[in-house]
Amino acid sequence: MDIPLQAIMSQALLGLNNGAFYALLSLGLAVIFGMLNVVNFAHGAFYMLGAFVALLGYDQLGRILGDESIHMSFWTALIVGPIVVGLLGVLIEKTMLSRLYKVDHLYGLLLTFGLALIFEGLLTNYFNVAGEPYNGKPEILEGAINLGFMVFPKYRLFSIILSLTVCFAVWYLIEKTKFGSHLRAGTENPDVTRAFGIDVPSLRTLTYFLGVALAGLAGVVAAPIYSVSPRMGSDLIIIVFAVVVIGGMGSIMGAILTGILLGLLEGLVKVFYPPLANTVIFIVMALVLLWRPSGLFGKEA
């Protein structure tokens, strides 16, 4: 098989782009499950809502304020999107999820699955299922950059750098700081943590806020690349769950590294055997579960 090195490198870089998205989305899912023991099936919906915050902020803000020239910039959306989605997550955690922490995980999964269907159904009534383009990409990120072996879009390169930077920053925050130790203590040993005067319910709420805000951020970053549609989250959530399972449910570094590696693998498979590209992640998941059910980076029960 005579495949030019340039084609291999190009697909690897495109795979890294997808892998960075997988890592960012999987990170939020791993944070929520690892620290709250909640299987957040609404994660894809929060990702979709983040993209819609960016889209509506750019297209509709001027109409709301009575001046069509006003748009919410992409840079503003990077901040506003995660906050809006995170606050919605706080409302859900306070009113619904907090009642399910002491019961079987299945109840949390059913609740979040139902919420995902509600969010998707509501937006499907008002927006095109085929998707709408986001036109707020900054001028500085327009065009492409010559990397020598290929011409790569500037925005995709930016999305890779931003996603990986956020991933490793969140890992450091949770694993290496005093704030992160409080979060872990409040979820792993709530009674002991409460005895030290720490507000455990607030820590749980903050953890859920962080997890869904990461999904919202991924949605904002994805908006200029993919069509913004009500079903964009449901199309991706199964892959994200597969990434988390392979990395190890609840393993933060596992979610990051597995997302990156599987994105690269997916990109390379498109070069060598394209028909396998859409299923290679699930084949890997099956093999990992047979060999190590706790995942590559998960702790053995």
N, C-alpha and C positions, 0 to 999 in steps of 0.2 A: 504494500500500500504506500504509494508515493504522495505524501501529504506535505506541502511546504511548511517550513518552520514558522513562517509568518502567519499562516492560517491557524496553527496550533496556539501561538502566542496571542493572537487576536481573540480567539474563543476563550482562552484562559482568562483574559482580562474582562471579557463580558461575563464570564462565569463568576469572577471575583465580584463584579458589580451585583449580580444576583445574590451571591453569598453574603455580601455585606448587608443586604436587606433581610435575608434569612436570619443572620446573626442578630440584627437589631430587633426584629420581631420576636425571635425565639428568646432573647434575653428577657423581655418583659414577661413572657409566658413563664419562663423559668423562675423569675423573681417571685411571681404570684404563687406558683405551685410550691416552690421550695420553701417559702417563708409563711405561706398561709394555708397550704394544703388544699387549694382551690383549683380545680381544673377549669380554667377560664375559657370556655368555648366562645365567648363573645369577643375574644381578642381580635379576630379578623374584622369584626364590626367596628371596634374602636379604631383600628387602622384605617378603615374606610371613612369613618367620621372625621379623622384628622385630615384626610385628603379633601373632604367636603368643606371643612372650615377654611382651608386655603382657597378652594374654588369659589365659594360663596363670598368670602371676604374680598376677593379680587373683582368678581363680577357684580355683586349686589350691594356692597357697602356704599358706593356712590349714590345708588337709587334710594337707599334708606336715608341718607343724609341730605338728599336733594341736590347733589352735585355729581353729575356723571363722570367728572374728571378724577374723582377720588377713588383710589383703589388701596386695598390692604396689600402692602408689598410682600414679596416672598420672605424677606428677612423678618418682617413682623410676624408672618404666619408661622415661622419656625418657633417663635415664642408663644404666640397666642394659641396655635393649634394644640400643642401638648397640654397647655393649661386648661383649655376648655374641655378637652376630652378627659383630662385628669379629674376635673371638678365633677363631671358627670359620673366618673367612676366613684368618687367620694360619696355622692348621693346614693348610688346603687349599693355601695358597701355599708353605709350607715343604715339604710332602710331595709335592705334585704339580705345581703351576704352575711352580715354580722350575726344573723339569727341561725346560720347554718354551720358555724365553725365546729360545733360539738357533735354533729351528726355525720352520717356517711358521706364520702366525697361525691357520690352519685347525685345527691340533691343539689350541690353546687354546680355540677356539670349540667343538670337539667335546667336549672335556673338561667345560667349564662347562655345555654343553647337557645332557650326561649327568648331571651333578650336580643340575641343576635338576629333571630327571625323577625322580631318586632322592628328593630332598627332598619333592617334591610327592606322589610315590607313597606314601612312608612316612606322611605326615600324612593322606593320603586314607583310609588304613586305620583311622584312629582318630577322625577328625573329619568332621562333616557337610560335604559338598561345597557345599551351598547356603549355608553360612556360619553363624557364630554371633555374636551381638551382644556387644560389649564394654561392660560396665556400670560401668567405673571412671572415667567422665568426672568431673572435679572440679566441685563445686557452683558454684564461682565462674564457671565457663564454661557453666553451664546457662542456658537461656533465650535471649532475643534482644535486640538493640539496635536502636533506631530511628535509621536513617541519613537520614531525611527522605524519600527517594524509595523506600525499602523497609525492611522489618523483616528484619534479617539475623542468623542464629544467631551467638551470641558465640563458640562454639567454632570455627566456620569462619573468622571474622575472626582469631582467635588463630592458627589454622593457617597463614593467609596470612602474617601478620607473622613468625611463627617460621621458616617455610620460607625466606622471602626473606632474613631476617636471617642464617640459617645459610649460605645460598648465597653471599651477598656477603662474609661473614666468611671462608669457605673460599677464595674467590677472592683475597682480600687476603692470606691466609696463604701461599698458593702463589706468588702473583705479586709480592708486595711485601715479603716478609720474608726474613731470612737463612736461616731454616729452610727456607722454600720454595725458595730458590735452591739449597740443598744437595739437596733432593729432585729438582729439575729436572736438576741437574748429574749426579746419580747415575744417572739414567735415560737422559739424552741422551748423556753422555760418560762411561760407567762406568770406562773404563781410566784416563783423566786424573784423574777423581775419586778413584779408588783410589790413585793415585800421591801424592795429598795426605794419605793416611792415613785417609780416610773409609770407613766400613764400608758398601759399596754393597749387599750382600745385605740388610742390615738396613733400608736406605732403601727397597728394593723391597717388603719385607714391610710396612713402615709405610705405604707408599703404598696397597697392597692393603687393609690394615686400614682406612685412611681411606675408601676408595671403598665398601667393603661396609658400613662403619658408617653411612655416609650413607644407604644403602638401608635399613638396619635402623631408623634414626631416622624415615625416611619411613613405614615400616610402623607404628611406634608412633603417629605423628601421625594416620595414616589409620584406625587401629583404631576410634575412636569414631564415625567418619563412615560407613565401609563395613562390611559384614559380613566378619568374619575367616574366610577359607576357604583351603583348600590351593591353590586355583586363582586366587587374587586376583592373584598375581604374573604368571602366564602370560597373564592377561587384559590386563595393562598393558604388558608388556615390549615388544611390537611397536610400540606408540605411542612408548615411550621411545626405542627405537632410531631411529624415524623422526625424533624431535626432535633426537637427536644427529647424525644424518646431515644434516639440514637446517642445523643450526648449524655443522657442520664437525667431523668425527671428531677428538676430542682437544682441541677448543677449549673451555676452561672457561667463559669469558664467553659464548661462542656458545651453549653448552648452557643457561645460565641465561636469557639474553635470549630465545632461541628458545622455550624452554618456556613462559615467561610470555606471549609474543606469540601462540603457537599456542593456548594455553588461552583467551585473550581472543577469538581468531578463532573457535574452536569454539563459545564461548558466544554470540557475535553471530550466527553462522550458524543457531543453533537458533531465533533470532527471525525471521530473514528467509527461511530455507528449511530447515526442520527435517530433511527427508530426506537432506540433504547433510552433516549434522553429524558422522556417524560416519566419513565418508570424506574430509573436507576436508583433514585433516592429510596423508593419503597423496597427495592431488592436489597439494598444495603441495610435498611431497617430490619427486614426479616432475618437476614444473616446475623446481624448484631444481637437480636433478641434470642436467636437459637444458641449463640455462643455465650453471650453475657446479658441476661435479662435486665440487669440494672442499668445498662447503657455503658458507653465507653468510659465516661468519667463519673458515673453514679456510684453510690456506696452500696455494697452488697447488704441485703436485708439480714 
